[in-house]
Amino acid sequence: MKLQQNIKAFIRPGEQQGYVAECLEISVVTQGETLDEVARNLLEAVSLHLEGEDPAEFGLVANPSLIVTFELQTEYT
């Protein structure tokens, strides 16, 4: 089994306000009021999720990178 180098995540606008971030490979979901805040929260949540764990158990290499995709809504006037 080949271990993945990256954890993929996406950030989308929240239903009421702010933003929601969710990882695809691991069970991590977080939120924040701004893009900066949600990005910081995502890094922290992923670090805490993997802390003390063997990344290989999640199919990941040691110290994987985090790749984030943003979903942004356009507004027409």
Buried (B, 14 or more C-beta within 10 A) or exposed (E): EEEBEEBBBBBBEEEEEBBBBBBEBBEBEBBBEEBEBBBEBBBEBBEEBBEEEEBEEBBBEEEBEBEBEEEEEEEEE
